Amino acid sequence: MSNFILIKGEKFTTPVAKFQYPKLVEPDTKFHPEGMYEVIAVMDASDPEAIRLAEDLDKFLEQHKASLKAQAPATKFKLTDLPWRFEEIDGMPALILKAKSKASGVDRDGKSWARKPALFDAKGNPVTDRYAVAGLWSGTTGKVAFQASPFYTPVIGAGVTLRLQAVQIINLVESGGSGSAHGFGQEKGWTPKGATTTEPAAVPWDAEPIAADEADF
């Protein structure tokens, strides 16, 4: 059996998380010619909201597996790597989640389409000038809204992809870091108009690439 009916996708939102390797303003085209928006969200594993999110995603996966098995009881399905998992990073247990979405493509009717994730500020207002946050980088904190979408192909196997839909930016960290990170202190002399002496938050540890053990069901 090759034509399976998949369960409907489900929407989720993370609690406040630290972003790693965010591509939210300009998509990654180095490895994805069609463009790919993506972000890794790292959450404290002891956060009740993070625990509940992981439980809900696990439940969604089990529903997907059960649906496939009900349609083909004799088939042995391969489970692909999952885009969420618990992992210890720098001695701290964390829930790591990767959400992504294509920037462009062609639909079934042959029409081209393009899309980008919606961005919101800490107050929930839409970010209308996206290039005002063009330097958004690792260490930024915020929330990620996504849709968990099931998939299955005989070659790849069964799994769930997390389709990035929107991001709320709570604390912005921009690429380049602070002057102190390069050994610079305050000196008398030139500063641009409107500049402040407040340094941005330091970029924290980087998450390891997400991987998951393969399993069959």
WOQUI-V167910 format. One record per backbone hydrogen bond with DSSP energy under -1.0 kcal/mol. NH is the residue of the N-H (numbers start at 1). CO is the residue of the C=O. E is the energy in kcal/mol with one decimal. If there is no record, write none. Layout:
BEGIN
nh->(NH | NH)
co->(CO | CO)
e->(E | E)
END
This chain:
BEGIN
nh->(10 | 12 | 14 | 17 | 18 | 19 | 20 | 23 | 28 | 35 | 36 | 37 | 38 | 39 | 40 | 41 | 42 | 43 | 45 | 47 | 51 | 52 | 53 | 54 | 55 | 56 | 57 | 58 | 59 | 60 | 61 | 62 | 63 | 64 | 65 | 66 | 67 | 68 | 69 | 70 | 71 | 72 | 75 | 79 | 80 | 85 | 87 | 89 | 92 | 94 | 95 | 96 | 97 | 98 | 99 | 100 | 101 | 103 | 105 | 107 | 110 | 113 | 115 | 118 | 120 | 121 | 124 | 127 | 132 | 133 | 134 | 136 | 137 | 139 | 140 | 141 | 142 | 143 | 145 | 146 | 147 | 148 | 149 | 151 | 153 | 157 | 158 | 159 | 161 | 163 | 164 | 165 | 166 | 167 | 168 | 169 | 170 | 171 | 175 | 177 | 182 | 183 | 184 | 195 | 217)
co->(148 | 146 | 144 | 142 | 42 | 140 | 40 | 38 | 36 | 32 | 28 | 101 | 23 | 99 | 20 | 97 | 18 | 95 | 93 | 44 | 47 | 48 | 49 | 50 | 51 | 52 | 53 | 54 | 55 | 56 | 57 | 58 | 59 | 60 | 61 | 62 | 63 | 64 | 65 | 66 | 67 | 68 | 72 | 215 | 158 | 96 | 94 | 92 | 89 | 87 | 43 | 85 | 41 | 83 | 39 | 162 | 37 | 35 | 113 | 111 | 107 | 105 | 103 | 165 | 167 | 125 | 121 | 119 | 129 | 130 | 131 | 133 | 173 | 19 | 137 | 171 | 17 | 168 | 166 | 12 | 163 | 10 | 161 | 159 | 157 | 153 | 78 | 151 | 149 | 147 | 100 | 145 | 145 | 118 | 143 | 120 | 141 | 141 | 135 | 174 | 179 | 180 | 179 | 192 | 77)
e->(-1.8 | -2.8 | -2.3 | -2.9 | -2.5 | -3.4 | -2.3 | -3.3 | -2.9 | -2.3 | -1.0 | -2.8 | -1.4 | -2.1 | -1.9 | -3.3 | -2.6 | -2.7 | -1.9 | -1.7 | -2.4 | -2.4 | -2.1 | -2.4 | -2.3 | -2.5 | -2.4 | -2.5 | -2.3 | -2.2 | -2.3 | -2.3 | -2.0 | -2.0 | -2.6 | -2.5 | -2.1 | -2.1 | -2.5 | -2.1 | -1.3 | -1.5 | -1.7 | -3.3 | -2.9 | -1.8 | -2.9 | -3.0 | -2.1 | -2.6 | -2.6 | -3.0 | -2.2 | -2.7 | -2.3 | -2.6 | -2.4 | -2.5 | -1.8 | -2.9 | -2.0 | -2.4 | -2.1 | -2.1 | -2.3 | -2.8 | -2.0 | -2.8 | -1.8 | -1.5 | -1.0 | -1.9 | -2.7 | -2.4 | -1.9 | -2.3 | -2.1 | -1.7 | -3.1 | -2.5 | -2.0 | -3.3 | -3.0 | -2.1 | -1.5 | -2.7 | -3.3 | -2.0 | -2.8 | -3.0 | -1.5 | -2.6 | -1.7 | -2.5 | -2.5 | -3.2 | -2.6 | -1.6 | -2.5 | -1.3 | -1.5 | -1.4 | -2.6 | -1.8 | -2.2)
END
